Amino acid sequence: MKFRPIGERALVKPIEQEEMTASGIFLPQTAKEKPQTARVVATGTSNGATVYEGDTVVFARFSGTKIRLDDEDYLILDADDLLGVVEE
């Protein structure tokens, strides 16, 4: 299924990171905080786009709208919810 955000929005896939305590215990999903980094899958039709497909971004906690496409979970984020781009 194809999806293209409208306006100043981005479709992102949250990056899940395994977390382990200092003593080597893996934390289950329910004990972890929601991820705040994601990979940009698609961007809207804004003329002043500051993020591009493939960018890794940091977004505000508890922001975005969850959607499910092709059995994968994604978030639609407004440009105001994007805090920055991770440069490696």
C-alpha positions as CSV (number, residue, x, y, z in Angstrom):
1,M,0.0,0.0,0.0
2,K,1.3,3.5,-0.8
3,F,0.8,6.4,1.5
4,R,1.8,10.1,1.0
5,P,1.3,12.6,3.8
6,I,-0.4,15.9,3.0
7,G,1.1,19.3,3.9
8,E,3.8,19.6,6.5
9,R,3.7,16.1,7.8
10,A,6.0,13.0,7.6
11,L,5.3,9.3,7.8
12,V,7.9,7.7,10.0
13,K,8.7,4.2,11.3
14,P,9.7,4.3,15.0
15,I,13.1,2.7,15.7
16,E,12.9,0.1,18.4
17,Q,16.0,-0.3,20.4
18,E,16.7,-3.2,22.7
19,E,17.4,-2.1,26.1
20,M,19.5,-3.9,28.7
21,T,20.2,-3.0,32.3
22,A,23.8,-2.8,33.5
23,S,23.5,-6.3,35.0
24,G,22.5,-7.8,31.6
25,I,18.7,-8.1,32.0
26,F,16.7,-7.3,28.9
27,L,13.8,-5.0,29.4
28,P,10.4,-6.0,28.0
29,Q,8.4,-3.7,25.7
30,T,6.0,-2.9,28.5
31,A,8.8,-1.6,30.8
32,K,10.5,0.6,28.2
33,E,9.7,4.2,27.2
34,K,8.2,4.9,23.8
35,P,10.9,5.4,21.2
36,Q,11.6,9.0,20.2
37,T,13.6,8.3,17.1
38,A,12.3,7.2,13.8
39,R,13.2,6.8,10.1
40,V,11.3,9.0,7.7
41,V,9.4,6.9,5.1
42,A,7.6,9.6,3.2
43,T,7.1,13.4,3.5
44,G,4.2,15.7,2.6
45,T,3.9,18.2,-0.2
46,S,5.4,21.1,1.7
47,N,7.7,23.4,-0.4
48,G,10.1,24.0,2.5
49,A,10.8,20.4,3.4
50,T,13.6,20.1,6.0
51,V,13.5,16.3,6.3
52,Y,13.8,13.8,3.5
53,E,13.1,10.1,3.1
54,G,15.6,8.0,4.9
55,D,16.5,10.6,7.5
56,T,16.6,9.6,11.2
57,V,14.6,12.1,13.2
58,V,13.9,12.8,16.9
59,F,10.3,13.7,17.7
60,A,8.3,15.0,20.7
61,R,7.2,12.4,23.2
62,F,3.5,11.3,22.9
63,S,3.1,13.0,19.5
64,G,1.8,11.7,16.2
65,T,-1.0,9.6,15.0
66,K,-0.5,5.8,14.9
67,I,-1.5,4.0,11.7
68,R,-0.9,0.4,10.4
69,L,0.0,-0.2,6.8
70,D,0.8,-3.7,5.4
71,D,1.1,-5.1,9.0
72,E,3.7,-2.5,10.0
73,D,3.2,0.3,12.6
74,Y,3.9,3.9,11.6
75,L,3.4,7.4,12.9
76,I,2.2,10.5,11.1
77,L,4.0,13.5,12.6
78,D,3.4,17.2,12.0
79,A,6.4,19.3,11.2
80,D,6.1,21.0,14.7
81,D,6.5,17.6,16.4
82,L,9.9,17.0,14.7
83,L,12.7,18.2,17.0
84,G,15.7,17.4,14.8
85,V,17.6,15.2,12.4
86,V,20.2,12.8,13.6
87,E,23.3,13.2,11.6
88,E,25.8,10.3,11.6
